[in-house]
Amino acid sequence: MGTDTNVAEAPPYTQAQAPGKSIQRGRWIDDWEPENAAFWAGGGQAIARKNLAFSIAAEHLGFCIWVLWTIIVLNLLRRAANSAV
């Protein structure tokens, strides 16, 4: 197999490029040490609870939409079968 010259390789991850351990607001968790009791007490537990709440809400919404589409499709098929007779 030959080497594809169109594929760009990512540069290696180095410690100098690693994000700092400062608290930043945003969507990325830069530092996660759930086994560390000091980290857990210093804010890790709050992050975990927030992520859990959003995850539960997202899963619930996805399941509701999935069930709703299932009910709609079944009713459409039933109405199509009744109107064709």
C-alpha distances in whole Angstrom, upper triangle without the diagonal:
4,7,9,12,15,14,17,17,21,23,24,27,30,33,35,33,34,37,40,42,45,46,44,45,42,39,37,38,38,39,40,41,43,44,46,50,50,47,48,52,51,49,47,49,50,46,45,48,47,44,45,47,45,42,45,46,43,42,46,45,42,44,47,45,43,46,48,45,46,50,49,47,49,53,51,50,54,55,54,55,58,58,57,60
4,6,9,12,12,15,15,19,21,22,26,28,32,33,31,33,36,39,41,44,45,43,44,41,39,37,38,37,39,40,42,44,45,46,50,50,47,49,52,51,49,47,49,50,46,45,48,47,44,45,48,45,43,46,47,43,43,47,46,43,45,48,46,44,48,49,46,47,51,50,48,51,54,52,52,55,57,55,56,60,60,58,61
4,6,9,9,11,12,15,17,19,22,25,29,30,28,30,32,36,38,41,42,40,41,38,36,34,35,34,36,37,39,41,42,44,47,48,45,46,49,48,46,44,46,47,43,43,46,45,41,43,45,43,41,44,45,41,41,45,44,41,44,46,44,43,47,48,45,46,50,50,48,50,53,52,51,55,56,55,56,59,60,58,62
4,6,6,9,11,14,17,19,22,25,29,29,27,29,31,35,37,40,40,39,39,36,34,32,34,33,35,36,39,41,42,44,47,47,44,45,49,47,45,43,45,46,42,42,44,43,40,42,44,41,39,42,43,39,40,43,42,39,41,44,42,41,44,45,43,44,48,47,45,48,51,49,49,53,54,52,54,57,57,56,59
4,6,8,10,13,16,18,21,24,28,28,26,28,30,34,37,39,40,38,38,36,34,32,34,33,35,37,39,41,43,44,48,48,44,46,49,47,45,43,46,46,42,42,45,44,40,43,45,42,40,43,44,40,41,44,43,40,43,46,43,42,46,47,45,46,50,49,47,50,53,51,51,55,56,54,56,59,59,58,61
4,6,10,13,15,18,21,24,28,28,25,27,29,33,36,37,38,36,36,33,31,30,32,31,34,35,38,40,42,43,47,47,43,44,47,46,44,42,44,44,40,40,43,41,38,40,42,39,38,41,41,37,38,42,40,38,40,43,40,39,43,44,41,43,46,46,44,47,49,48,48,52,53,51,53,56,56,55,58
4,6,10,13,15,18,21,25,25,22,24,26,30,32,34,35,33,33,30,28,27,29,28,30,32,34,37,38,40,43,43,40,41,44,42,40,38,41,41,37,37,40,38,35,37,39,36,34,38,38,35,35,39,38,35,38,40,38,37,41,42,40,41,45,44,43,46,48,47,47,50,52,50,52,55,55,54,58
4,7,9,12,15,18,21,21,19,21,23,27,29,31,32,30,31,28,26,25,26,25,28,30,32,35,37,38,41,41,37,39,42,40,38,36,39,39,35,35,38,37,34,36,38,35,34,37,38,34,35,39,38,35,38,41,39,38,42,43,41,43,46,45,44,47,50,48,49,52,53,52,54,57,57,57,60
4,6,9,12,15,18,19,17,18,21,24,27,29,30,29,30,27,25,23,25,23,25,27,29,32,34,35,38,38,35,36,39,38,36,34,37,37,33,33,37,35,32,34,37,34,33,36,37,34,35,38,38,35,38,41,39,38,42,43,41,43,46,46,45,48,50,49,50,53,54,53,55,58,58,58,61
4,6,9,12,15,16,13,15,17,21,23,25,27,25,26,24,22,20,21,19,22,24,26,29,31,31,35,34,31,33,36,34,32,30,33,34,30,30,34,32,29,32,34,32,30,34,35,32,33,36,36,34,37,39,38,37,41,42,41,42,46,46,45,48,50,49,50,53,54,53,55,58,58,58,61
4,6,9,12,13,11,13,16,19,22,24,26,25,26,24,23,20,21,19,21,23,26,29,30,31,34,34,30,32,35,33,32,30,33,34,30,31,34,33,30,33,36,33,32,36,37,34,35,39,38,37,39,42,41,40,44,45,44,46,49,49,48,51,53,53,53,56,58,57,59,62,62,62,65
4,6,10,11,10,11,15,18,20,23,25,24,26,24,23,20,20,18,19,21,23,26,28,28,31,31,28,30,33,31,30,28,32,32,29,29,33,32,29,32,35,33,32,35,36,34,35,39,38,37,39,42,41,41,44,46,45,46,49,49,49,51,54,53,54,57,59,58,60,63,63,63,66
4,7,8,7,8,11,14,16,19,21,21,23,21,20,17,17,14,16,18,20,23,24,24,28,27,24,27,30,28,27,25,28,29,26,26,30,29,26,29,32,30,29,33,34,32,33,36,36,35,38,40,40,39,43,44,44,45,48,49,48,51,53,53,54,57,58,58,59,62,63,63,66
4,5,5,7,10,13,15,18,21,21,23,22,22,18,18,15,16,18,20,23,24,24,27,26,24,26,29,27,27,25,29,29,26,27,31,30,28,31,33,32,31,35,36,34,35,39,39,38,40,43,42,43,46,47,47,48,51,52,52,54,56,56,57,60,61,61,63,66,66,66,69
4,5,5,9,10,12,15,18,19,22,21,21,18,17,13,14,16,18,21,22,21,25,23,21,24,26,24,24,23,26,27,25,26,29,29,27,30,32,31,31,34,36,34,35,39,39,38,41,43,43,43,46,48,48,49,52,53,53,55,57,57,58,61,62,62,64,67,67,68,71
4,6,8,10,13,15,18,18,21,21,21,18,18,14,15,19,20,24,25,24,27,25,23,26,28,25,25,24,28,28,26,27,31,30,28,31,34,32,32,36,37,35,37,40,40,40,42,45,44,45,48,49,49,51,53,54,54,56,59,58,60,62,63,63,65,68,68,69,72
4,6,9,12,14,17,16,19,18,18,15,15,12,14,17,20,23,25,24,27,25,22,25,27,25,24,23,27,27,24,26,29,28,26,29,31,29,29,33,34,32,34,37,37,36,39,41,41,41,45,46,45,47,50,50,50,53,55,55,56,59,60,60,62,64,65,65,68
4,6,9,12,14,14,17,16,16,13,12,9,10,14,16,19,21,20,23,22,19,21,24,21,21,20,23,23,21,22,26,25,23,26,28,27,27,30,31,30,32,35,35,34,37,39,39,39,43,44,44,45,48,49,49,51,53,53,55,57,59,59,61,63,64,64,67
4,7,8,11,10,13,13,14,10,10,7,9,12,15,18,20,19,22,20,17,20,22,19,18,17,21,21,18,20,23,22,21,24,26,24,25,28,29,28,30,33,33,33,35,38,37,38,41,42,42,44,47,47,48,50,52,52,54,56,57,57,60,62,62,63,66
4,5,8,9,13,14,15,12,11,8,9,12,14,18,20,18,20,18,15,18,20,17,16,16,20,20,18,20,23,22,21,24,26,25,26,29,30,29,32,34,34,35,37,39,39,40,43,44,45,46,49,49,50,53,54,55,56,59,60,60,62,64,65,66,69
4,7,9,12,14,15,12,10,7,6,10,12,15,17,15,17,14,12,15,16,13,13,13,17,17,15,17,20,20,19,22,24,24,25,28,29,28,30,33,33,34,36,38,39,40,42,43,44,46,48,49,50,52,54,54,56,58,59,60,62,64,65,66,68
4,6,10,12,14,12,11,9,9,12,14,17,19,17,18,15,13,15,16,13,12,13,17,16,15,18,20,19,19,22,24,23,25,28,28,28,30,33,33,34,36,38,38,40,42,43,44,46,48,49,50,52,54,54,56,58,59,60,62,64,64,66,69
4,7,10,12,11,9,9,9,12,14,16,19,17,17,15,12,14,14,11,10,11,14,13,12,15,17,16,16,20,21,20,22,25,25,25,28,30,30,31,34,35,35,37,39,40,41,43,45,46,47,49,51,51,53,55,56,57,59,61,62,63,66
4,6,9,9,9,9,10,13,16,18,21,19,21,18,15,17,17,14,12,13,16,14,12,16,17,15,16,19,20,19,21,24,24,24,26,28,28,29,32,33,33,35,38,38,39,41,43,44,45,47,49,49,51,53,54,55,57,59,59,61,63
4,7,8,9,11,13,14,18,19,22,21,22,20,17,18,18,15,13,14,16,13,11,15,16,13,14,17,18,16,18,21,21,21,24,26,25,26,29,30,30,32,35,35,36,39,40,40,42,44,46,46,48,50,51,52,54,56,56,58,60
4,6,8,10,13,14,18,19,23,22,23,22,19,19,20,18,15,15,17,15,12,15,16,13,13,16,17,15,16,20,19,18,21,24,23,24,27,28,28,29,32,33,33,36,38,38,39,42,43,43,45,47,48,49,51,53,53,55,57
4,7,10,12,13,17,18,22,22,23,22,19,19,21,19,15,15,16,15,11,13,15,12,11,14,15,12,14,17,17,16,18,21,20,21,24,25,25,26,29,30,30,33,35,35,36,39,40,40,42,44,45,46,48,50,50,52,55
4,6,9,10,14,16,19,19,21,20,17,17,19,18,15,13,16,15,11,13,15,13,11,15,17,14,15,19,19,18,20,23,23,23,25,27,27,28,31,32,32,34,37,37,38,41,42,42,44,46,47,48,50,52,53,54,57
4,6,7,10,12,15,15,17,17,13,14,16,14,12,10,13,12,9,11,14,12,11,14,16,15,15,19,20,19,21,23,24,24,26,28,29,30,32,34,34,36,38,39,40,42,44,44,46,48,49,50,52,54,55,56,59
4,7,10,13,16,15,18,16,13,14,17,15,13,12,15,15,12,14,17,16,14,17,20,19,19,22,23,22,24,27,27,27,30,32,32,33,36,37,38,39,42,42,43,45,47,48,49,51,53,53,55,57,58,59,62
4,7,10,12,11,14,13,9,11,14,12,11,9,13,14,11,12,16,16,15,17,20,19,19,23,24,24,25,28,29,29,31,33,34,34,37,38,39,41,43,44,45,47,49,49,51,53,54,55,57,59,60,61,63
4,6,9,9,12,12,8,9,12,12,10,7,11,12,10,10,14,14,13,15,18,18,17,20,22,22,23,26,27,27,29,31,32,33,35,37,37,39,41,42,43,45,47,48,49,51,53,53,55,57,58,59,62
4,6,6,9,9,7,8,11,11,11,8,10,13,11,11,15,16,15,16,19,20,19,22,24,24,25,28,29,29,31,33,34,35,37,39,40,41,43,45,45,47,49,50,51,53,55,56,57,59,61,62,64
4,5,7,9,7,6,10,11,10,7,8,11,10,9,12,14,13,14,17,18,18,20,22,23,23,25,27,28,29,31,33,33,35,37,38,39,41,43,44,45,47,48,49,51,53,54,55,57,59,60,62
4,6,9,8,8,11,12,13,10,11,14,14,12,15,18,17,17,20,22,21,23,26,26,26,28,31,31,32,34,36,36,38,40,41,42,44,46,46,48,50,51,52,54,56,57,58,60,62,63,65
4,6,5,6,9,10,11,9,11,14,14,13,16,19,18,19,22,23,23,25,27,28,28,31,33,33,34,37,38,38,40,42,44,44,46,48,49,50,52,54,55,57,58,60,61,63,64,65,68
4,5,5,6,8,10,9,10,13,14,14,16,18,19,19,22,23,23,25,27,28,29,31,33,34,35,37,39,39,41,43,44,45,47,49,50,51,53,55,56,57,59,60,62,63,65,66,68
4,5,5,6,9,9,10,13,14,14,16,18,19,20,22,24,25,26,28,30,30,32,34,35,36,38,40,41,42,44,46,47,49,50,51,53,55,56,57,59,61,62,63,65,66,68,70
4,5,5,6,6,8,11,11,12,14,16,16,18,20,21,22,24,26,26,27,30,31,32,33,36,37,38,40,41,43,44,46,47,48,50,52,53,54,56,58,59,60,62,64,65,67
4,6,6,4,5,8,9,9,11,13,14,15,17,19,19,21,23,24,25,27,29,30,31,33,35,35,37,39,40,41,43,45,46,47,49,51,52,54,55,56,58,60,61,63,65
4,6,6,6,9,11,11,12,15,16,17,19,21,21,23,25,26,27,29,31,32,33,35,37,38,39,41,43,44,45,47,48,50,51,53,54,56,57,59,60,62,63,65,67
4,6,8,9,10,12,13,15,16,18,19,21,22,24,25,26,28,29,31,32,34,35,37,38,40,41,43,44,46,47,49,50,52,53,55,56,58,59,61,62,64,65,67
4,5,5,6,9,10,11,13,14,16,17,18,20,22,23,24,26,27,29,30,32,33,35,36,38,39,41,42,44,45,47,48,50,51,53,54,56,57,59,60,62,64
4,5,5,6,9,10,11,12,14,16,16,18,20,21,22,24,26,27,28,30,32,33,34,36,37,39,40,42,43,45,46,48,49,51,52,54,55,57,58,60,62
4,5,5,6,9,10,10,12,14,15,16,18,20,21,22,24,25,27,28,30,31,33,34,36,37,39,40,42,43,45,46,48,49,51,52,54,55,57,58,60
4,5,5,6,9,10,11,12,14,15,17,18,20,21,23,24,26,27,29,30,32,33,35,36,38,39,41,42,43,45,47,48,49,51,53,54,55,57,59
4,5,5,6,8,10,11,12,14,15,16,18,20,21,22,24,26,27,28,30,31,33,34,36,37,39,41,42,43,45,47,48,49,51,52,54,55,58
4,5,5,6,9,10,10,12,14,15,16,18,20,21,22,24,26,27,28,30,31,33,34,36,37,39,40,42,43,45,46,48,49,51,52,54,56
4,5,5,6,9,10,10,12,14,15,16,18,20,21,22,24,26,27,28,30,31,33,34,36,37,39,40,42,43,45,46,48,49,51,52,54
4,5,5,6,9,10,11,12,14,15,17,18,20,21,23,24,26,27,29,30,32,33,35,36,38,39,41,42,43,45,47,48,49,51,53
4,5,5,6,9,10,10,12,14,15,16,18,20,21,22,24,25,27,28,30,31,33,35,36,37,39,41,42,43,45,46,48,49,51
4,6,5,6,9,10,10,12,14,15,16,18,20,21,22,24,26,27,28,30,32,33,34,36,37,39,40,42,43,45,46,48,50
4,5,5,6,9,10,11,12,14,15,16,18,20,21,22,24,26,27,28,30,32,33,34,36,38,39,40,42,43,45,47,49
4,5,5,6,9,10,10,12,14,15,16,18,20,21,23,24,26,27,29,30,32,33,35,36,37,39,41,42,43,45,47
4,5,5,6,8,10,10,12,14,15,16,18,20,21,22,24,26,27,29,30,31,33,35,36,37,39,41,42,43,46
4,5,5,6,9,10,10,12,14,15,16,18,20,21,22,24,26,27,28,30,32,33,34,36,38,39,40,42,44
4,6,5,6,9,10,10,12,14,15,16,18,20,21,22,24,26,27,28,30,32,33,34,36,37,39,40,43
4,5,5,6,9,10,11,12,14,15,17,18,20,21,23,24,26,27,29,30,32,33,35,36,37,39,41
4,5,5,6,9,10,10,12,14,15,16,18,20,21,23,24,26,27,29,30,31,33,35,36,38,40
4,5,5,6,9,10,11,12,14,15,16,18,20,21,22,24,26,27,28,30,32,33,34,36,38
4,5,5,6,9,10,10,12,14,15,16,18,20,21,22,24,26,27,28,30,32,33,34,37
4,5,5,6,9,10,11,12,14,15,17,18,20,21,23,24,26,27,29,30,32,33,35
4,5,5,6,8,10,11,12,14,15,17,18,20,21,23,24,26,27,29,30,32,34
4,5,5,6,9,10,11,12,14,15,16,18,20,21,22,24,26,27,28,30,32
4,5,5,6,9,10,10,12,14,15,16,18,20,21,22,24,26,27,28,31
4,5,5,6,9,10,11,12,14,15,17,19,20,21,23,25,26,27,29
4,5,5,6,9,10,11,12,14,15,17,18,20,21,23,24,26,28
4,5,5,6,9,10,11,12,14,15,16,18,20,21,22,24,26
4,5,5,6,8,10,10,12,14,15,16,18,20,21,22,25
4,6,5,6,9,10,11,12,14,15,17,18,20,21,23
4,6,5,6,9,10,11,12,14,15,17,18,20,22
4,6,5,6,9,10,10,12,14,15,16,18,20
4,5,5,6,9,10,10,12,14,15,16,19
4,5,5,6,9,10,11,12,14,15,17
4,5,5,6,8,10,10,12,14,16
4,5,5,6,9,10,10,12,15
4,5,5,6,9,10,11,13
4,5,5,6,9,10,11
4,5,5,6,9,10
4,5,5,6,9
4,6,5,7
4,6,6
4,5
4
